[in-house]
């Protein structure tokens, strides 16, 4: 039982370290506007992250705008994808891109008078 507890603790520690790395990894971007595919290439070239996405869902030729300077990867992605229908998620050394789920409006949220 002690061994299982130790393995669980080590596993959870590695998960937390990966999450912290994704939040603190920084990179330098010099351009303000660029296609999403070039941003993906820059992130993959300057970090250990790889991107996962469906070409049917994500238009990589779409131009994105960022503030050029050294930033955390999560800040760059948040900045670049702010005006899009794309969301991202960090997992291990991967960044998953996907379309945002459409928000459904329920009758209880409507204020009809």
Secondary structure as GFF3:
##gff-version 3
##sequence-region A 1 113
A	DSSP	alpha_helix	2	24	.	.	.	ID=ss1
A	DSSP	beta_strand	26	28	.	.	.	ID=ss2
A	DSSP	beta_strand	33	35	.	.	.	ID=ss3
A	DSSP	alpha_helix	36	46	.	.	.	ID=ss4
A	DSSP	beta_strand	50	52	.	.	.	ID=ss5
A	DSSP	beta_strand	63	65	.	.	.	ID=ss6
A	DSSP	beta_strand	70	72	.	.	.	ID=ss7
A	DSSP	alpha_helix	73	81	.	.	.	ID=ss8
A	DSSP	beta_strand	86	91	.	.	.	ID=ss9
A	DSSP	beta_strand	94	99	.	.	.	ID=ss10
A	DSSP	three_ten_helix	107	109	.	.	.	ID=ss11
###
